[in-house]
């Protein structure tokens, strides 16, 4: 009962803070629109230009930010649990770098990019899935299957390889395309339209529902491999399935938001510290923390510079890097 009350309190506080951040975020940019004017727009009044700015540009950006933050946090929580490593993150499986290579190939090889812009998130997702599949293939060993440590080490090695390839590909880009790719790689909420939300939402909902249906299995992973196997759980099958769901969640998110890191690292650790290891509570709190953190980072970036966008990934990294070092110190 105490844990349930604590979870409800945290969720209520975070939702209130996200509403405040959303109102501030809607009022950023060159065209200032006050909260009373936003309310007028919601109830059907207001000017045409205000309606276009709010409903066609700023509102989709906020929705995408909330969805991406929730999905990355959920994916990070699943990966940390299945690999039994609190320092694991989606980027360690080559998701960001694989999607980055796909984006760079699209920019470098496709001439009429504006006409094919909706191909970009699909190609980025394919790049993330292919790179992760390679990580699984190279980390497999016939005698022991796929172990968590080998999976993470292979992911780090291949991510380094993919990053080197991306550096070579930048030599093929024009200055304008180079700037777009760099913004994407550092994490820029660029897919700011309802079309991208419609493309991403079915994938995110399906994977989220499947992950929440596996909460008992995730709790068993916290007991260790031997204890989980004694409960009759097929570790190899469940680990591959859960990580695959996390990869799809992260891949879809990265495809519309760019290479945002640390959300999947920070929020599960914070959630465990606040509410404990039981996944019926931890997954929910991790997801909401992820949405809050990404929306806060995006709002801060826009407040710092309204004329030129600061990639949200930079703000998140400024928060995440010190916390990553803190986790490393505490784990020793």
N, C-alpha and C positions, 0 to 999 in steps of 0.2 A: 504493500500500500504506500509506504514511504517512497519507494523507487518510482512508482507510478505518478505520485504527486510531484516528485522532483522533475520527472520527464515532462509532465504537463506544464509545469511552471516554466521550464526552459523553452519549450516549444512556443508558449504564449509570448514570452519575452522576445524571442527571435522573430516571430511573425510581426509583432508590433514594430520592432526595429526595421524589418524589411519594408513595411508599409511606409515608414518615415523615409527610409533611403530611396524608395521608389518615387515618392513625391519630390524629393530633392533631385533625383536623377532626371525626372521629367522636366524639371525647370533649368537644366543645364543647357549649354549651347548658346549660339548667338541670339536666338529668338527666345526671350524669357516669357514663360507662361506661368502665372501665379496659381497657387492651389485653388482659389475661388474660380479662376478661369478654367482650370482642369475639370472641376465639378460641373461647371456650365456645359462643357463639351460632353461630359458623360451623360448629362440629362438632355442632350440634343440641341443646345444653343452654342454660341461661340462662332468665330469666323471660320471661313473655309481654309485659310492658310494655317490657322492653329490646329484645325482638325487633321490636316495632312501631316503636319509635323508630329503631333502626338500619336495618332493612330497608325500612321504608315511608317514612321521611323523610330520614335522613342519607345513606344509601347512594345513593339516586337523585340527590340533590343533587350528590354527588361525581362520579358518572358523567356527569351533564349538564355539570358544570363542565369536566371533561376533554374531552368531545366538543365543546363550544362553543369552548373555548380552541384546540383543534387546528384546528377548521374556520375560525375567524376568522383564525388565523395563515396557514393555507393560502390562503384567499381574498385576504388582503393581499399575500402573496408573488406570486400570479398577477397581481393588479392592478398592482403595482409593476413587474413585468417587462413586461407588455403595454403599459403606458403609458410605460415607460422613465423612471419617476420614483420615486426612493427615498422620497419624502415622501408618496406616494399612500396612501390608506387606503379601506376599504370605506365609511366614513361620507361620503367625498367624493362618492360616487355617489348620495346621497340615500336610502340603504338604511335608516339609522336613523330619519331624519325621516319617510320614507314609512310605515314600520311604526308609528311613533309616532302619526301621524294616524289610521291604521286603529284602533289601540288606543283612542285618545281618542273616536272616533266610536262604537265599540262600547260603551264605558263610558257615554257621554252618551245614547245612543239606546236601548240594550237595557235593559229594566227587570229581567227575571229573569236576571241575569248568572250566578248560581250554576248554573242549569240549562243554560246555554249556554257554560260556561267553556272547553270544549274547542274552541270556535269561535275563541277569541282567538288562538292561535298561527297558525291557518290564515288569519285575516283580516290578521294582522300580516305574514305572508309575502306575501299578495296586495298589501298596501300597499307593501311593499319592491319587489316586482316591477314594479308599476305606476309607481312613482316613478322607478325605474331605466330603464324603457322610455321615459319622458318625457325623461330625460337623453339617451338615445341619439337620440331623434327630434329634439330641439332642437340637438344637437351635429352632426347630419349636414349635410353640404354636398355638393351634386351633383358639383362639380368634383373634390373631394379626399376625399370620403367622411367617415369619422369619424377625426379625428386625436387623439392622446393629450392634447395641451394643450387642445383645444376640449372634449373629453370632461370633463376635470377642472374646467375653468372653468365649464362649464354645470352640472356637479354641485354645485359650491360655491354658485352662484347660486340654483339650485332648492332646495338644502338650506336656505338662508337664507329663501327664500319659504315653504317648508313649516314652518319653525320659527316664523315669524310667524303662520301659520294656527293652529298649536298653541297659541300664547299666547292667541289669540282664543277657541279652543275651551275653554280652562280656565275661562272665565267661565260656562260652562254646567254645570260639575261641582259636585257636593256636596263638602263638606270631606273625607269619607271617600274618595270616588272621586278627588278631587284628590290626596290623599296616595298612593294606589295608583299613579296615573299618573306622578307625580313620581318615585316609587321605580323604576318601570319605565323611565322615560326616562334616569335616571342609571345604570341597569344593575344590576338586582336579579335574582338567580337565583331566579325565582319558580315556574317549572314543575317543582317538585320531586316528581314522581311517575313511576312506571314507564310510565304511559300516554303521557306526553309524550315519553319516550325512544323508545317504540315508534312514535309518529307521526313523529319526526324522523329516526330512524336510517336508514331506507331512502334518503331523500333524501341524507343525508350520505355514505353508503357509495357510492352511484352516482356522485355528483359527484366524490368523492375518487378513485375508480378512473379516471374519465375524465381528470381532471387529471394523474394519474401516468402515464397512457398518452400524454400530450402533453409529456413531459419534453424530448424532442428539439426540439420546436417552441419550447418556452420557452427552451431554450439558444440557438436561432437568433435569438430576439428580442434577446438580450444583444449580438448582433453589430451591431445597428442595422438599420433598415428596408431600406436598400439591399442590404446583405449578405444579409439574410434572403430578399429577393425574388430575388436572384441564385441562391439555392439552390432556387428553384422553389416557394417557399411563398406561398400566397395570404394576404397579411397581413390584409386586410380581413375575410375569412371566419374565419380563425383567431383574430383579435383579438376579434371579436364572440362567437365560441363560447366562448373561454376566460373572457372577462369575464362572460358569461352564467352559466357554471358557478360562477364566484366569487360572483356575486350570489345565486344560489340557496343556496350554502353559507352565506353571511353572512345572508341573509334568514331561512332556517330557524333559524339560531343565535340571531339577534336576537329571533325570535318567541317563544322559550322562555326567553331570558335577559335581555331588555331591551336598551336602547341602550348596549352596552359598546363603547367606543372604544379606540384606541391599541394593542390587541393585534395587529391586522393591520399596524400601522405599525412597532412596535418589533421584533417577533420576526424578520421577514425580514431586517432590517438586522443584527441580532445574528448570525443564522445565516450571513449572507454574510461577516461579519467573522471568524467562527470557522472556517468550512469552505470558503468560496469560493462561486463563482457557479454551479457545476454543479448542476442541479436534481435529479439523482438523489440528491444528498446534502442540498442546501439545503432541499427541500420537507419531507423527513422531520424534519430538525432544527428547522425553523421550527414545524412542527406540535407536536412534543413540547415545545418552548420555550413555545408558546402554552398548552398544557395545564398546564404547570408554573406559568407566571406567573399564570393565572387561579385555579388551585387555591391558590397561595400568597396571592393577594390576598383570596380568599374566607375562607381560614383566619385571616389577620391581622384582617379585619373582624369575624369572630366572636369572636376572642380579645379584641379591644378592647372589644366590648360584646356579651355573650351574651344579655342580656335584650331589647335592641332591635337589629334587624339594620341594619348599615351597608351600603348598596349597594356591591357589589363594584366597580362602575364608578368610584366615587369613589377607591378605593384604587388601581385601575389608572391613573386619570388623574393621581394624585399622582406615580406613577412615570413615566408616559408623557409628560406635558407637559415636564418638564425635558429628557428625551431628545429630544423633538421639536425643542426649541430648539437642542440640541447638534447635531442633524443639519443644521438650517438654517445654523448657523455653519460647520460643516465643509464644506457644499456650496458656500459662496461662496469 
